Amino acid sequence: MCDEFTEQDNDKYRATQASAGNLTRREFSAGVSAAMLAAMLPTTASAAQAGEPAVVESDVLVTTPAGAADCYLVHPAKGKHPAVIMWPDIMGIRPAFRMMGKRLASAGYTVLVVNPYYRTHKGDIISTGEGFHMPEVRERLMPHARSLSPDTCVSDGTAFVAYLDSLAAVDTSRKIGTCGYCMTGSYVIRLAAALPERIGAGASFHGGGLASDATDSPHLLLPKVKAGLLIAIAENDDEKDPQAKTLLRVASDAANVDAEIEVYAGAMHGWCPLDSRVYNEAQAERAWGRMLALFKRELA
């Protein structure tokens, strides 16, 4: 989970990378744009027919018990496909996650990238070039983050599933996948436990609070889960809480849940999103590949 101590780790990591000359064109500045992100994003799309788009994208409103959630929907231009809910990290919906959603859609999925903060803020909550390492950004984000809870995760997630199941672009004969980052990494377990007959796969990247002594810890919900899971853990998160992976392993084995649980060497908390200041291309691509393998296996 993002906090000031995580950011101190990230500062040290960046200083080390800079001294080694490893900060490259993937070092983001205040001038980064969606076009730049798109140019840097590897693609898994098949070549579209001449004159036809590979994917169709739109901004949508999804009705939930708390109101209308503004989301980004993207799917292949033709056919029905398994659906995936993509939950952004603590910095919310923004160009990097729309690009990631589009990339996933190009691999053959109908993807809903959600704004988890729709109750308190519509649209992007941070501007290009801003990050959690900035005190003023943390001060802006935390009230929105505190407005969420395990209950809002399940109520929102249930609404997102119902919305996706209503779409012509979704193959409802297949189960739905989810992926979450940072604070939403736990959402994949919570929603899979709440909707075991509908959620077939969940991928958590540098997720916070997955296994703890709390009575509502996500790992205690694993007996209710019927989904395959990918739990990708940052190296510095593991250093702070080395018992978490063990609790997850023991709980998933006891519940007979097919879970791939791994600490990604050299990857800092937040290494997966394209606009992260500790983005690790090699490990992010590896994690993405493992997610695609999970979805291919569990959503087939």
C-alpha positions in Angstrom: 0.0 0.0 0.0 1.3 3.5 -0.8 2.5 5.5 2.1 5.3 7.9 2.9 7.7 5.0 3.8 7.0 3.4 0.4 7.9 6.7 -1.2 11.1 6.9 0.7 12.0 3.4 -0.7 11.1 4.6 -4.2 13.3 7.7 -3.7 16.3 5.5 -2.8 15.5 3.2 -5.8 15.4 6.1 -8.2 18.6 7.6 -6.8 20.3 4.2 -7.3 19.0 3.9 -10.8 20.1 7.4 -11.7 23.6 6.9 -10.4 23.8 3.7 -12.5 22.6 5.5 -15.6 19.4 3.4 -15.8 16.8 6.2 -16.1 15.8 6.1 -19.7 13.0 7.4 -21.9 10.6 5.7 -19.6 11.4 8.4 -17.0 8.2 10.5 -17.0 8.1 14.3 -16.7 5.4 16.8 -16.4 5.3 17.0 -20.1 4.3 13.3 -20.7 1.2 12.9 -22.8 -1.3 10.2 -23.7 0.3 10.0 -27.1 3.7 9.3 -25.6 2.2 6.6 -23.4 0.6 5.0 -26.4 3.9 5.1 -28.3 5.7 3.4 -25.5 3.0 0.7 -24.8 3.7 -2.7 -26.3 0.8 -4.1 -28.2 -0.8 -7.5 -28.4 -3.4 -6.5 -31.0 -3.8 -8.4 -34.2 -3.7 -6.3 -37.4 -7.1 -4.8 -38.1 -8.8 -5.2 -41.4 -8.1 -2.3 -43.7 -10.2 0.7 -42.6 -11.5 -1.1 -39.5 -10.5 -0.3 -35.9 -9.0 -3.0 -33.8 -10.9 -1.9 -30.7 -13.9 0.4 -29.9 -13.5 2.7 -26.9 -15.9 5.0 -25.1 -16.6 6.8 -21.8 -19.5 5.3 -20.0 -21.6 5.8 -16.9 -22.4 2.7 -14.8 -25.3 2.8 -12.4 -24.4 1.6 -8.9 -26.2 1.8 -5.5 -24.2 5.0 -4.8 -24.8 6.8 -8.1 -23.2 6.8 -11.5 -19.6 5.6 -11.9 -17.7 7.2 -14.8 -15.6 4.5 -16.5 -13.7 3.8 -19.7 -15.0 0.9 -21.8 -12.9 -0.7 -24.5 -13.4 -3.9 -26.5 -12.5 -5.6 -29.8 -14.5 -4.1 -32.7 -16.2 -7.4 -33.5 -17.6 -10.4 -31.6 -18.2 -11.3 -28.0 -15.4 -11.6 -25.5 -14.7 -12.3 -21.8 -15.1 -9.3 -19.6 -12.4 -7.8 -17.3 -12.8 -5.2 -14.6 -9.6 -3.1 -14.2 -9.3 -1.2 -10.9 -6.6 1.6 -10.9 -4.2 2.2 -8.1 -4.5 4.9 -5.5 -4.1 7.7 -8.1 -7.2 6.8 -9.8 -8.3 6.6 -13.4 -6.0 8.4 -15.9 -4.3 8.0 -19.3 -1.9 5.3 -18.2 -4.7 3.0 -17.1 -6.8 3.7 -20.2 -3.9 2.7 -22.3 -3.4 -0.5 -20.3 -7.1 -1.2 -20.7 -6.9 -0.7 -24.4 -3.9 -3.0 -24.6 -5.8 -5.7 -22.7 -8.8 -5.2 -25.0 -6.5 -5.7 -28.0 -5.7 -9.2 -26.6 -9.4 -10.1 -26.9 -11.2 -8.9 -23.8 -14.0 -6.4 -23.1 -12.4 -4.2 -20.5 -14.0 -1.7 -18.0 -11.5 0.6 -16.4 -13.3 2.1 -13.5 -13.0 5.4 -11.5 -13.0 4.1 -7.9 -13.5 7.7 -6.6 -16.7 8.4 -8.6 -18.6 9.2 -5.3 -16.4 12.1 -4.6 -14.7 13.1 -7.9 -15.6 12.6 -11.6 -12.8 12.0 -14.1 -9.0 12.1 -13.5 -8.1 13.2 -10.1 -4.4 13.9 -10.8 -2.8 15.8 -13.6 -0.1 14.7 -16.0 3.3 14.7 -14.2 1.8 14.4 -10.7 2.5 11.5 -8.4 1.9 10.1 -4.9 5.4 11.1 -4.0 4.2 14.8 -4.0 2.9 15.8 -0.5 0.2 18.0 -2.0 -1.0 15.1 -4.2 -1.1 12.7 -1.2 -3.1 15.3 0.7 -5.6 15.5 -2.2 -5.9 11.8 -2.7 -6.3 10.4 0.8 -9.8 11.7 1.5 -11.0 10.0 -1.6 -9.1 6.8 -0.8 -10.7 6.8 2.7 -14.1 7.0 1.2 -13.7 3.4 0.0 -14.1 0.2 2.0 -14.6 -3.5 1.5 -18.3 -2.9 1.3 -17.9 -0.3 -1.5 -15.7 -2.7 -3.4 -18.3 -5.4 -3.4 -21.3 -3.1 -4.1 -19.4 -1.4 -6.9 -18.0 -4.6 -8.3 -21.4 -6.2 -8.4 -22.8 -3.3 -10.3 -19.8 -3.4 -12.8 -20.4 -7.1 -13.4 -24.1 -6.5 -14.0 -23.3 -3.7 -16.5 -20.7 -5.8 -18.3 -23.2 -8.7 -18.5 -25.7 -6.4 -20.3 -23.3 -5.6 -23.1 -23.4 -7.2 -26.6 -19.6 -7.3 -26.6 -19.4 -9.6 -23.6 -19.6 -13.3 -23.8 -21.6 -14.1 -20.7 -21.0 -17.9 -21.1 -17.4 -17.1 -19.8 -16.5 -15.9 -16.4 -15.2 -12.4 -15.7 -11.7 -11.4 -14.8 -10.5 -8.7 -12.5 -7.2 -6.9 -12.0 -6.2 -4.4 -9.3 -3.2 -2.3 -8.4 -1.9 -1.0 -5.1 -4.9 -0.4 -2.8 -7.3 -2.2 -5.3 -5.1 -5.3 -5.3 -7.3 -6.7 -2.5 -10.4 -6.0 -4.5 -9.8 -8.9 -6.8 -10.0 -11.3 -3.8 -13.0 -9.5 -2.2 -15.0 -9.5 -5.4 -14.1 -13.1 -6.3 -15.3 -14.2 -2.8 -18.6 -12.2 -3.1 -19.4 -13.4 -6.7 -17.7 -16.8 -6.9 -20.0 -18.1 -9.7 -19.2 -15.1 -11.9 -15.6 -14.1 -11.2 -13.1 -16.6 -12.7 -9.8 -14.9 -12.4 -8.1 -12.1 -10.3 -4.7 -10.5 -10.7 -3.3 -8.4 -7.9 -0.3 -6.2 -8.6 1.7 -4.7 -5.7 -1.6 -5.0 -3.7 -1.8 -3.7 -0.2 -3.3 -5.4 2.8 -3.9 -8.8 1.3 -3.0 -10.8 4.4 -3.1 -9.4 7.9 -4.3 -10.0 11.4 -7.5 -8.1 10.7 -10.7 -10.0 11.0 -11.7 -8.9 7.5 -8.4 -9.6 5.9 -8.8 -10.7 2.2 -6.9 -13.9 2.6 -9.6 -15.2 5.0 -12.1 -15.0 2.2 -10.2 -17.5 0.0 -12.5 -20.5 1.0 -15.3 -18.6 -0.9 -13.2 -18.1 -4.0 -13.6 -20.2 -7.2 -11.2 -18.1 -9.3 -7.6 -18.5 -10.3 -5.4 -15.9 -8.8 -2.2 -14.1 -9.6 -0.6 -12.3 -6.7 2.4 -10.3 -7.8 4.3 -8.8 -4.9 6.9 -5.9 -4.9 10.2 -6.7 -3.4 10.1 -3.8 -0.9 6.5 -4.7 0.1 7.7 -8.2 0.9 10.6 -6.8 2.9 8.2 -4.9 5.0 5.8 -7.8 5.5 7.4 -11.1 4.7 4.7 -13.1 6.3 2.0 -11.9 3.9 3.0 -14.3 1.1 3.2 -17.2 3.5 -0.3 -16.5 4.8 -1.6 -16.2 1.3 0.1 -19.5 0.3 -1.2 -21.4 3.3 -4.7 -20.0 2.9 -4.9 -20.6 -0.9 -3.7 -24.1 -0.6 -6.1 -24.9 2.3 -9.0 -23.5 0.1 -7.8 -25.4 -3.0 -7.5 -22.1 -4.8 -5.1 -22.1 -7.8 -2.9 -19.1 -6.9 0.4 -18.0 -8.3 2.1 -16.0 -5.6 5.5 -14.5 -6.3 7.8 -11.7 -5.2 9.1 -9.9 -8.2 12.8 -9.3 -7.7 14.0 -5.7 -8.0 10.4 -4.4 -8.5 9.4 -1.6 -6.2 5.8 -0.9 -5.0 4.0 0.6 -8.0 6.3 -1.0 -10.7 3.5 -2.0 -13.1 1.6 1.2 -14.3 3.3 2.9 -17.3 3.4 6.3 -15.6 4.9 5.1 -12.3 8.1 6.7 -11.3 9.4 3.2 -10.4 8.1 1.5 -13.5 10.1 -1.6 -14.2 9.6 -2.5 -17.9 11.0 -6.0 -17.7 9.1 -7.0 -14.6 6.0 -5.2 -15.6 6.0 -7.1 -18.9 6.5 -10.3 -17.1 3.6 -9.6 -14.8 1.4 -8.6 -17.7 2.3 -11.9 -19.4 1.4 -13.9 -16.4 -2.0 -12.1 -16.2 -2.7 -12.9 -19.9 -1.8 -16.5 -19.2 -4.2 -16.5 -16.2 -7.1 -15.0 -18.1 -6.5 -17.4 -21.1 -6.7 -20.4 -18.7 -9.5 -19.3 -16.4 -11.8 -17.4 -18.8 -11.7 -19.8 -21.7 
